[in-house]
Amino acid sequence: MKKHTKTIILVIVGAAILIGGINESRYPNVPAFDDHFTRKFLNKDKKAADGFYEFKSKTGQYTMWFPEEYQVLHKYREDYTRNGESYENWSAAYIKPYENDQQTYAINVKFSENDTKSELIYVESLFKEQLGSKKPKQLETSNTRIYYDSAYTYFRGTNQHIVHDSKGNPPNLYVAYVADKSSDKVIKLIYDSVGENTETNQMDRKKWFLKMLKNIHFNEGK
């Protein structure tokens, strides 16, 4: 009887492994879907143009484009935090070997609700803190107001230096504030890169960043 039971268990385990393998093969062959945590947010059947997939927030409040090379960090509790439907904070990274070192690319997204009447105060505070500037560039979609800017940053000792002249130093830090036109919902999105030669084409990076911003959609009626 014990031998028969053991055989059944082995068959079940074998079937589970086989099914798991089949399910794995149904996901796109990109780094974002290689990570079990990251794929929980992504729609495998909704690929966007130029290497993005649709990301659906666990708050149910917004969707956005997510770059397929990235993975949502989840090693530590603070890597991903959420408070019901009103707040979500997460980071994602892409690490690329480079010569004897590596290049690190990261994005941080913070969703919250800010009083629209104080929007300019929030915007000014964000860009002053991150980039030492107060007047970011602006654009609009049919549903959002977008504020954004960029700069080249580096550390000398413990002091951070910010260079706004992009001719000799392509930006490696991009900051954005995206506000919903019909509610108090906002997203603060920060992208930065660390490592030698991480930013080789300023125009390509700017287009990539703006694609993410323009494809942030806040859900109505929630």
Helices and strands as residue ranges (DSSP letters): H 2-25, H 31-34, H 36-39, E 42-48, E 52-56, E 62-67, E 71-72, G 77-79, E 80-83, E 87-98, E 101-113, G 116-118, H 119-131, E 137-140, E 144-156, E 159-163, E 173-180, E 185-194, H 202-214, E 217-218
